[in-house]
């Protein structure tokens, strides 16, 4: 990354696997109180999630280790605006989903 002051720094390398054996669905979008994360994976949801603001700062982080195919995430305390849900799975896959908080 090249900064405005002509300096530079290296960013972390993240794996994004578009041929993943499972998919995640985030709803509702826009959200007001909760967002729900669903997966079609056969063994449930076993991920770390981070809700990031537009500056890339994690405002919520949580580990979900459940044999269920759905998890609820409370977003009531977030200010209205645009956020990103980063999903880090056990196998190193990182997925990013955008959502709006009303």
C-alpha positions in Angstrom: 0.0 0.0 0.0 1.4 3.4 -0.9 0.4 6.1 1.6 -0.3 9.8 0.8 3.2 10.8 2.2 4.9 8.5 -0.4 5.6 5.9 2.2 4.5 2.3 1.9 3.7 -0.7 3.9 2.9 -4.3 3.2 -0.6 -5.6 3.9 -1.6 -9.0 5.1 -2.3 -11.7 2.5 -5.7 -13.3 2.8 -6.9 -16.4 0.9 -10.3 -16.1 -0.8 -11.6 -19.4 -2.1 -14.4 -18.9 -4.6 -14.7 -22.7 -5.0 -15.5 -23.3 -1.4 -17.4 -26.4 -0.5 -20.0 -24.3 1.3 -21.6 -20.9 1.0 -22.7 -18.3 3.5 -25.8 -16.1 3.3 -26.3 -12.9 5.2 -29.7 -11.3 5.8 -31.6 -9.1 6.3 -29.9 -6.3 4.4 -30.4 -3.6 5.4 -30.5 -4.7 9.1 -31.9 -3.0 12.2 -31.5 -5.3 15.2 -29.9 -8.5 14.1 -28.2 -10.1 11.1 -28.4 -13.8 10.4 -25.7 -15.9 8.9 -26.7 -19.1 7.2 -24.5 -21.8 5.7 -25.1 -24.8 3.6 -22.1 -26.6 5.2 -23.0 -30.0 6.5 -21.3 -29.6 9.9 -22.8 -26.2 10.9 -21.0 -22.9 11.4 -17.4 -22.9 12.7 -16.0 -19.4 12.0 -14.6 -16.2 13.4 -16.6 -13.2 12.3 -15.6 -9.5 12.4 -17.9 -6.6 11.6 -15.8 -3.8 10.2 -16.6 -0.2 9.8 -15.7 1.7 6.6 -12.3 2.5 8.0 -11.6 -1.3 8.4 -11.8 -1.3 12.2 -13.4 -4.2 13.9 -16.4 -3.0 15.8 -17.7 -6.5 16.7 -15.8 -9.8 16.8 -17.1 -13.2 17.6 -16.3 -16.8 17.2 -19.2 -19.0 16.2 -18.8 -22.7 16.8 -22.2 -24.3 16.3 -23.6 -27.4 14.8 -26.5 -25.3 13.6 -26.7 -23.9 10.1 -27.8 -20.4 11.3 -26.3 -17.9 13.7 -27.7 -14.5 14.9 -25.5 -11.5 15.4 -26.8 -8.5 17.4 -26.1 -5.2 15.6 -28.5 -3.0 17.7 -25.6 -1.0 19.1 -24.0 -0.1 15.7 -24.5 3.4 14.3 -26.5 3.5 11.0 -24.3 3.2 8.0 -22.3 0.8 5.8 -20.4 -2.2 7.4 -18.5 -5.3 6.2 -18.9 -8.8 7.7 -15.6 -10.7 7.4 -15.9 -14.4 7.9 -12.7 -16.4 8.6 -13.2 -20.1 8.4 -11.0 -22.8 10.0 -9.5 -23.8 6.7 -8.1 -20.3 6.2 -10.8 -19.1 3.8 -11.8 -15.4 4.2 -15.1 -14.1 2.9 -16.4 -10.5 2.9 -20.0 -9.4 2.8 -21.3 -5.8 2.8 -24.4 -4.8 4.7 -26.2 -1.6 5.8 -27.3 -0.9 9.4 -30.4 1.2 9.5 
